[in-house]
Amino acid sequence: MKFIDAEIVEIKELIHNTNSFLLRLEDGKHFSYQAGQFVMLRVDIVGEEVKRAYSIASPPPRDMKHAEYIELIIKHVPGGKMTDHLFSLKEGAHIEAAGPYGRFILREPIKEGDIFMATGSGIAPFMSMLRKVFRDHNPKEFYLFFGVRNMEEIIYADELFQWDRQHENFHLIICLSQPEKGWDGEVGYVQDTLTDHIDSFENKQAYLCGIPIMVEQSRQRLIELGMKPENVYQEQF
Ligand SMILES: Cc1cc2nc3c(=O)[nH]c(=O)nc-3n(C[C@H](O)[C@H](O)[C@H](O)COP(=O)(O)OP(=O)(O)OC[C@H]3O[C@@H](n4cnc5c(N)ncnc54)[C@H](O)[C@@H]3O)c2cc1C
């Protein structure tokens, strides 16, 4: 694994426990990644080397001018070695990154009825995939199911709702497990909402990313509903 230096050039709080970190890779370096892949971050914490994987949330760059930047969406796990450290850093700090890695990648061009399904920070690889899909003006109909606790926890709500308003072929299904009063969308576990929105699952494909229980239950459900196991792609964290 070859690590390179990266400066954290921007930190944005997206929701109360989740930040966007924009990294600029050291001069002249870039990662040639596909939407959905991850990088490995490495830090030294009092003499201990700590390495963790993070999905890239930015779309693969269109040109070399933007190739030195990558965005990560990271949830703070209190007591967690890497995230305690990352959340103590300020803009201008340096860390090390290696990559890209992973086979959880967008299969292009996307197919009619493609399903993307996330919980929490599992939205990160889908931000990369969907930003690319919208940039490429894809005309196919596709779905993003996103499960979070309440409205405050919808990461990148503005961007997601804007896509939903602007693109008739995009269907955004937000499912809240502990909704605020007045919420009139889906309630419960996101994996239980699939059949309310899609009639047929045969010959479709799905991408699942998030907590293990959602990923496992969704996979099982999709296969029972007729999806081929090899058409269900997953990443869990
Ligand atoms: C391929 C891949 C991609 C990933 N992409 C992302 C990403 O884009 N964004 C992101 O935020 N994370 C992502 N992760 C998870 C990330 O790698 C770390 O596991 C996470 O940030 C916790 O690291 P830590 O060192 O802070 O906690 P650790 O010191 O590893 O763990 C501390 C404690 O918290 C528990 N724990 C670990 N993770 C969580 C969690 N998510 N929620 C609750 N408890 C937890 C552990 O079981 C342990 O008990 C990804 C993981 C993989 C494998």
PDBQT file of the ligand as one rigid body, heavy atoms in Angstrom, charges set to zero:
ROOT
HETATM    1  C1  LIG A 301     -14.913  -0.344   2.483  1.00  0.00    +0.000 C 
HETATM    2  C2  LIG A 301     -15.257   0.557   3.645  1.00  0.00    +0.000 A 
HETATM    3  C3  LIG A 301     -15.669   1.854   3.399  1.00  0.00    +0.000 A 
HETATM    4  C4  LIG A 301     -15.990   2.699   4.474  1.00  0.00    +0.000 A 
HETATM    5  N1  LIG A 301     -16.425   3.968   4.204  1.00  0.00    +0.000 NA
HETATM    6  C5  LIG A 301     -16.790   4.776   5.214  1.00  0.00    +0.000 A 
HETATM    7  C6  LIG A 301     -17.291   6.095   4.960  1.00  0.00    +0.000 A 
HETATM    8  O1  LIG A 301     -17.384   6.529   3.798  1.00  0.00    +0.000 OA
HETATM    9  N2  LIG A 301     -17.641   6.872   6.011  1.00  0.00    +0.000 N 
HETATM   10  C7  LIG A 301     -17.551   6.416   7.307  1.00  0.00    +0.000 A 
HETATM   11  O2  LIG A 301     -17.889   7.182   8.237  1.00  0.00    +0.000 OA
HETATM   12  N3  LIG A 301     -17.079   5.164   7.590  1.00  0.00    +0.000 NA
HETATM   13  C8  LIG A 301     -16.683   4.357   6.586  1.00  0.00    +0.000 A 
HETATM   14  N4  LIG A 301     -16.184   3.107   6.866  1.00  0.00    +0.000 N 
HETATM   15  C9  LIG A 301     -15.962   2.717   8.274  1.00  0.00    +0.000 C 
HETATM   16  C10 LIG A 301     -14.549   3.179   8.717  1.00  0.00    +0.000 C 
HETATM   17  O3  LIG A 301     -13.573   2.437   8.008  1.00  0.00    +0.000 OA
HETATM   18  C11 LIG A 301     -14.281   2.972  10.221  1.00  0.00    +0.000 C 
HETATM   19  O4  LIG A 301     -14.594   1.646  10.562  1.00  0.00    +0.000 OA
HETATM   20  C12 LIG A 301     -15.075   3.918  11.116  1.00  0.00    +0.000 C 
HETATM   21  O5  LIG A 301     -14.802   5.266  10.765  1.00  0.00    +0.000 OA
HETATM   22  C13 LIG A 301     -14.695   3.715  12.612  1.00  0.00    +0.000 C 
HETATM   23  O6  LIG A 301     -13.305   3.862  12.760  1.00  0.00    +0.000 OA
HETATM   24  P1  LIG A 301     -12.684   4.310  14.150  1.00  0.00    +0.000 P 
HETATM   25  O7  LIG A 301     -11.215   4.046  14.099  1.00  0.00    +0.000 OA
HETATM   26  O8  LIG A 301     -13.100   5.705  14.507  1.00  0.00    +0.000 OA
HETATM   27  O9  LIG A 301     -13.384   3.353  15.200  1.00  0.00    +0.000 OA
HETATM   28  P2  LIG A 301     -12.747   2.006  15.821  1.00  0.00    +0.000 P 
HETATM   29  O10 LIG A 301     -11.656   2.373  16.793  1.00  0.00    +0.000 OA
HETATM   30  O11 LIG A 301     -12.399   1.079  14.697  1.00  0.00    +0.000 OA
HETATM   31  O12 LIG A 301     -14.008   1.407  16.566  1.00  0.00    +0.000 OA
HETATM   32  C14 LIG A 301     -14.423   1.849  17.863  1.00  0.00    +0.000 C 
HETATM   33  C15 LIG A 301     -15.674   1.119  18.282  1.00  0.00    +0.000 C 
HETATM   34  O13 LIG A 301     -16.810   1.594  17.537  1.00  0.00    +0.000 OA
HETATM   35  C16 LIG A 301     -17.453   0.540  16.833  1.00  0.00    +0.000 C 
HETATM   36  N5  LIG A 301     -17.807   1.077  15.511  1.00  0.00    +0.000 N 
HETATM   37  C17 LIG A 301     -17.034   1.107  14.395  1.00  0.00    +0.000 A 
HETATM   38  N6  LIG A 301     -17.673   1.709  13.375  1.00  0.00    +0.000 NA
HETATM   39  C18 LIG A 301     -18.876   2.089  13.846  1.00  0.00    +0.000 A 
HETATM   40  C19 LIG A 301     -19.990   2.748  13.267  1.00  0.00    +0.000 A 
HETATM   41  N7  LIG A 301     -20.000   3.147  11.985  1.00  0.00    +0.000 N 
HETATM   42  N8  LIG A 301     -21.079   2.994  14.064  1.00  0.00    +0.000 NA
HETATM   43  C20 LIG A 301     -21.092   2.598  15.356  1.00  0.00    +0.000 A 
HETATM   44  N9  LIG A 301     -20.063   1.954  15.955  1.00  0.00    +0.000 NA
HETATM   45  C21 LIG A 301     -18.984   1.681  15.224  1.00  0.00    +0.000 A 
HETATM   46  C22 LIG A 301     -16.430  -0.568  16.752  1.00  0.00    +0.000 C 
HETATM   47  O14 LIG A 301     -17.080  -1.832  16.680  1.00  0.00    +0.000 OA
HETATM   48  C23 LIG A 301     -15.654  -0.383  18.043  1.00  0.00    +0.000 C 
HETATM   49  O15 LIG A 301     -16.342  -0.985  19.117  1.00  0.00    +0.000 OA
HETATM   50  C24 LIG A 301     -15.890   2.238   5.816  1.00  0.00    +0.000 A 
HETATM   51  C25 LIG A 301     -15.469   0.910   6.042  1.00  0.00    +0.000 A 
HETATM   52  C26 LIG A 301     -15.176   0.087   4.985  1.00  0.00    +0.000 A 
HETATM   53  C27 LIG A 301     -14.736  -1.321   5.277  1.00  0.00    +0.000 C 
ENDROOT
TORSDOF 0
